[in-house]
Amino acid sequence: MSTTTTAPTLEQAARDVSILIVPGWRGSGPGHWQSLWEQQLPGAQRVEQDDWVTPTRTAWVSALERTVLAAPKPVVIVAHSLGCIATTHMSAQAAARVKAALLVAPANPERRAVLSDFAPTPSQPLPYRSILVASRNDPYCSIRLAGAYARAWGSEFVSLQQAGHINIASGHGDWPLGLALLHALVQEVIAAEAAPVAMAA
């Protein structure tokens, strides 16, 4: 008799990782897909900043690193806008704890003076699996620059046609495509973590 196994849902799989929500400039308010995911996914945690309006690289990256290093399970980052840039600024010690990242609508810190402390944007390959999602009509970062980020960071690049900044203003409260991408990343992390155990057995 054959048996079939059903892949775990994202809600089930999320119990085996630490999902860290990393908002961008001014944070992600109620109804933003990051806020909805934080409520929906078991154990998901938002990286809080003391100042969402006038961000400094030292403060933002330090808060992110502390959260990453304190996470009890393999870390999967879900970042938006300036949160993507802060993620790439992490130290090697903190980055080593990260197993995967979904980087959505990265910011261009050179475009706004208030974000300039985050420039220049790091151009080294990230030491973990990553997917970068960008839109061709994002008013805050050109698709050309987003593609350059993806190449520099070694990220899989997902280009959307008319998704704006992939936030509430562009109609992205609930965001099914993003959830599907996150689900795939989480499943990859769980499989990779289980592989050494299976080989040892």
N, C-alpha and C positions, 0 to 999 in steps of 0.2 A: 504494500500500500504506500503510495507516495504522499509526502507531506509538503505543504507549502508554508513558507514563512512570510509574514507581512512586515514590510519595513516600518520602523517606528515613526509615528507622527513627529513633527517638529517639537510639539509640546512634550512628548515622551523623551525624545533625544536630548532636549535641552537640559534635562535633569543631570546629564553626565558631563556637562561643560559649564564654565562660568561665562555667560554672555554679558559683555560690558557695553552699555549704550554710551556713545561718546557724541554728544550734540555739538553743533557749531556755534558761531557767534549769536548771541542773544538766546541761546538755548532752544529747546524744542518744546513748544507749549502743548496744551491739551489738544488732542485730535491729530497731532503730527504722528506719522507712522512710527517714529522712534518711541513716542509715549505709549502708543497702542501696543507695540511689541513688549515694552517693559511690563505692562499690565498683564499681557497674555502669556508670556513665557516664564516658566518656573525658574526662580533664581536669577532672573535678569536684573542687572544693577546699573543704574545711571551713574556716570562719573560726574559728580557735582563740582562746580567752580564757585569760588567766592565772588567773582566779578564776571558776569556774562556780557557786560556792555563794553568795558574797556579792557580787553584781554591782554595779558602779557605771556610770552612764551614760557618763561620760567615757572610762573604760577600754574598755568594750564598743564604743562607737561609734567610737572611735579605731582599734581593731583592725579593725573592719569597713571603715572608710574606707581604711586602708592597703592592705587586700587588694583592695578595689575599684579603687583607683587604680593598683595594680601589675598588674592583670589584663591579659593580652596581647590579649584578644579582646572583642567586645561582651559586656557582663555581663548575666547572667540570675540573679537572686537566688531562692533557695528557702529561705524562712524559716519557723520554727515558734515559736509562743508568744511569749516575750519577744524572740526574734530578730526578730519582725515589728515590735515597738515600736522596737527599736534601729535597724532599717532606716529607719523614718520619721524618726528623729532625725538622719540623715546631713546633712552640709553640702551646699549647692547644688553645689559643685565635685564632690564624690563622686557625688551623685545624678545628675549630668549624664552620668556614665559608664554608668549603668544603663539598659538597654533594656527590661527587663521583670522582673516579680517575681511569684512565687507565694507568697502570704502565708497561712499555715495556722494556724488556731486561735490567733488573737492573744491575748496576755495582757491582763489588767486590772491595771496596775501599782499602782492605788490599793487593790487588794483585799488585798495582802500588804505588810507593812512592809519586808520584805527587798527588794522590787521598787520601793519608793516613789521612789527616785532617778530613775526613768524617767518619773515623772509631772510635769507633765501630758502626756498623749499629744498629739503634734502633730495639728492638724486641717486643715492645708493640703493641697490636692490634690497628689498625687505627680506628678512630671514625666515619668512613664513608664507604660507599660501594666502593669496589675496585676490579678490575680485574688485575691480574698479568700475563703477557704473556712472555714466555721465550722459548728459543730454545735449543734442545739437543746438538747442536754443536756450541754454542756461545763460542768464544775463550776467552771472558772476564769474564764469570761467568758460573760456572758449573750448570747443571740442578738440581743437588742435592742441591746446595746452593740456587738457585732460588726457589725451592720447600720449603726449610726451611724458606725463607723470606715470602712466601705466607702463610704458616701455622702460623708464628709469627704475621703477620699483619692481619690475618683473611680475606685474599684475595681469590677470586675465581681464580683457577690456570688453565691457558691454556698453554699446552706444545706442541710446534711445533717440527717437526722432523729435518728438515735441513734448518733452517732459519737464521743461523749465528747470528750476532748481530742485526739483523732486522734493517738494515740501507742500504745506497746506495751500499756499498761494497758487501752486500749479496743479492742484486737485489731488495731491497724494496724501490723503489721510491713511485709510487702509491701502496697502500696497502689496497685492498678491505676488507680483513678480519678485519683489524684494524678499518676501518670505520664502519663496521657492529657492532663490539663490542662497539664502541663509541656511535653509534646510539641507541643501546639497553640501555646503561647507561643513556644517555640524556633523553630518554623516561621514564625511571624509575624515574629520578629526577623530571621531569615535573609532572608525575602522583602523586608523593609523595607530591609535593608542592600544587597541586590542591585539594588533599583529604581533608585537614582541612577546606578549603573554601566551598567545597561541603557539608560537614557535618554541617557547620554553617548555610548554606542556607536551 
